[in-house]
Each structure stands twice: as structure tokens, then as C-alpha cells.
Amino acid sequence: MRVVIVCDPGRVDGGAAKIAIAGARGLADAGVAVHYVCTSGPLSADLTHPNIQTHCLNMPSVWTVSNPIAAAAQGIWNGHARRAFENILKQIPRENTVVHFHQWTKSFSPSVLSVPAQLGMPSIAYVHDYFLACPNGAYYRFADASPCTLIPMSGACLTTRCDSRSSLHKMVRVARQVTTSKALEQAGAFLSLVSNSTFGERVVDNFIPKDHRRFVVPYPVVVAREEPVAVARNRQFVFLGRVTEEKGVRQLAAAARRTGLPTTFVGEGPLLEEIKSQGGPVRCTGWQDSAGVHRILSEARALVFPSTWYETGGLVVLEALGRGIPVLVSRETAAADFVVNGENGFLIDRDDGRSLRAAMMELADEAVAERMGRQAYERYWANPQTEAVHAGNLMRVYRTLLSEQGSQTDVA
């Protein structure tokens, strides 16, 4: 079996790249030959492996192109990337090969999505976001700070101010969505989709043609099994992620002030200074390296994941559960699939400050925190989503695709 992984960056700069690189490593460890195709470096050290061959196209992200017209054109349809990617695939044997797309919106563009089909290769795309159907990729109305309920690319969608940047950006994204739809049509049944959870699959299901087969494979979680965090002795409620509107940080900061419970924000973003300026029992640490995150989670009473958009991921939730840390998670996110309400954490309602405050106050009780922390740890390690487990799940999906394409699989 051979797998070609496609992802804009060759390093971890967000959740999609983290999953792509962890997946490449897990597959390589399982004996699968992996080709990792990216547009920019530097390359992650995790891609240094005898079973991984890297191909870096050295192309800029659309966000670094100084000419806005050139940037827009590249984002809508990058013909250069398509030709370069096609040349790479032509050098790889087609038999027993699957192409796996992770991230393509920053440099590659939709132009690459139909290339495997053109060459008769099965492919699959991870639904890390909603760019396959929704122009702004989040299925979220940034102007209203609320999840979207419109049909993507409908008349109502096209006339709605929903972009995180500007109406002009929305116009460019709409044009890109037209070319994305074209690429999906060209790929046809050669392209399948894989979601991290049943939640993400439900959100996207009605907006993408049914000829693209669907699978659900949970993300890999890189967390060492060690003694669970002594959450009953800790006091900090911890947020990890981008400090942005859709992440629910305003609601969490308000809850911290109302309850007086100490809360730590780990991350950067446009709302960071606002959160700092409002005072209360809040501290902001900025981005931390893995050692810093490990230390802060060791001081956590609970992890709070208050996203107000239809979050497709939530790796940090699983990482917290693996360390025995209870979690407070928005119901309308993929991470909610991993929470048993009242057992290993609480499910909270989006934009409901009372729901969030009540959950925080309940976890302020040491006995509740200790019980939930124990449940979090035991439930996670009863079925851990390790890189090896993830690789095994992916390989089963790949074999299915290869079999459907009439190929004979070479089981690693």
C-alpha cells in the first residue's frame, strides 16, 4: 500500500497540518510507503522517516502574496500547483496508491482535488473544515457571531455578510467555491470524504453530492499515558486555542469574572488584548510550546472548549481526557461526541452563560472534580485514539477504496 498525503504546510501550523503529519508518521511506522506533498517548509522533524518521501513545491500561501489580485487568482485556481502535483503523481505507481487530501486552501487551491481522478487513482479528503461546501469554510456568520443555517451558495448565502474579513474576501471565496464544486464534479466517485466524528459528517452531509463516499475516522491523539492530573488539588480552568470570537472566549472570560474562578487562556488572537483588559481572575499566557502546554494542563481543574461554531475537531479535548482532566464542551461541536455529560465532563449550550457558569461552579467542588477526572482518564484509556490506532483505521478505509477501484491491495 502507498499513500500520498497532500497538505499546504510541511510543518504544524494548525489542526489540519498536525493531523496530516501525525497520520503520515503513524502510517510510516506501520510500514506504509508515504509521499508527503506540501507547498511550504520548513519540514517537520516527524516527517524524517525511512518510509516517508517528502515533496515540497515551495509556493507561497495566498496570505503572503503582496499583490491582492494575484493572491485571489491563486486561491481560486492555482494552475501551477495542479501541474506540479500532477507531475509528482505521474512518477508514483498508480497500483495500490491512495491520495489523501488534508489542507489545500492556502496554497494548492481546489485545482488539485480532481488530479487523482484524472489519473485513475482513488482519493479521500479529510473534512477538517467546511471549505468543500461553504465559502468561508466555517459555516459560521462571523458578523453575527453565530453558526450559519443557510444552504451554502444559495441566494441567501451569497448576499449575507458572513466573512471573517470583508465582503470583498467573501466574493473571492464564492468564486473559489465555484471552482471547488467544479473540481468535485470532475473527481466524482474517485474522491471520498472522511470526517473526524459523526457530528462533522452530519453537518456536511446535505451539502456535498452523495457520489462521494463517506467515512468516519477519529483523529489521532498524541498523549503519553502517565499518572492522571490531580485535578482536585488544582484550581485553574484552562482554554487552549485561538483567541477569536467563534472560539467562545468572550463567554468564558465573562463566566470567570462572574464566578470568580481562576481561568487561563493559552493562545493568541484578535481578542487577546480585550480579554486581558477586562481584568478578573484571568491570566493570558500566549502560545506555549508542548512543554509549556503540558505544564499548564498539569495545573488544570478542567479544560473549557466553548466554541460557538460547528467545530469539526477538538484534539485538545481528547488530550485533556487522556490526562484525566474533566472537560466543558459546547454541544454543537465534534468534540461533544467524546463527552458523557456529567461523567467525564459537561456539555454546555452555545452562548448560554448560565450553562457555562453552572458547569464551572459544579467542577469547583473537589469531590466532583476528582470523580470526573477519574472517569475522564479511565474512559479515554479504555479506547485510546493513538497514532497506531488511527493508522489502522485509515488503512482499512484505504483498502476499501482500492478494492472498489479494482486494485489489489498490498497489505502492509
HELIX and SHEET records of a PDB file:
HELIX    1   1 GLY A   15  ASP A   29  1                                  15    
HELIX    2   2 ALA A   45  LEU A   47  5                                   3    
HELIX    3   3 VAL A   62  THR A   64  5                                   3    
HELIX    4   4 PRO A   68  ILE A   76  1                                   9    
HELIX    5   5 GLY A   79  LYS A   90  1                                  12    
HELIX    6   6 PRO A  110  VAL A  112  5                                   3    
HELIX    7   7 VAL A  115  GLN A  118  1                                   4    
HELIX    8   8 GLY A  155  LEU A  158  1                                   4    
HELIX    9   9 SER A  167  ALA A  187  1                                  21    
HELIX   10  10 GLY A  188  PHE A  190  5                                   3    
HELIX   11  11 THR A  198  ASP A  205  1                                   8    
HELIX   12  12 VAL A  231  ARG A  233  5                                   3    
HELIX   13  13 GLU A  245  LYS A  247  5                                   3    
HELIX   14  14 VAL A  249  THR A  259  1                                  11    
HELIX   15  15 LEU A  272  SER A  277  1                                   6    
HELIX   16  16 SER A  290  SER A  298  1                                   9    
HELIX   17  17 LEU A  315  GLY A  322  1                                   8    
HELIX   18  18 ALA A  334  PHE A  338  5                                   5    
HELIX   19  19 GLY A  353  LEU A  363  1                                  11    
HELIX   20  20 GLU A  366  ALA A  382  1                                  17    
HELIX   21  21 GLU A  387  GLU A  404  1                                  18    
SHEET    1   A 7 ILE A  52  CYS A  56  0                                        
SHEET    2   A 7 ALA A  33  CYS A  38  1                                        
SHEET    3   A 7 ARG A   2  CYS A   7  1                                        
SHEET    4   A 7 THR A  97  GLN A 103  1                                        
SHEET    5   A 7 SER A 123  TYR A 126  1                                        
SHEET    6   A 7 LEU A 191  SER A 195  1                                        
SHEET    7   A 7 ARG A 214  VAL A 216  1                                        
SHEET    1   B 2 TYR A 140  ARG A 141  0                                        
SHEET    2   B 2 SER A 146  PRO A 147 -1                                        
SHEET    1   C 6 VAL A 282  CYS A 284  0                                        
SHEET    2   C 6 THR A 263  VAL A 266  1                                        
SHEET    3   C 6 GLN A 236  LEU A 240  1                                        
SHEET    4   C 6 ALA A 300  PHE A 305  1                                        
SHEET    5   C 6 VAL A 327  SER A 330  1                                        
SHEET    6   C 6 GLY A 345  ILE A 348  1                                        
END                                                                             
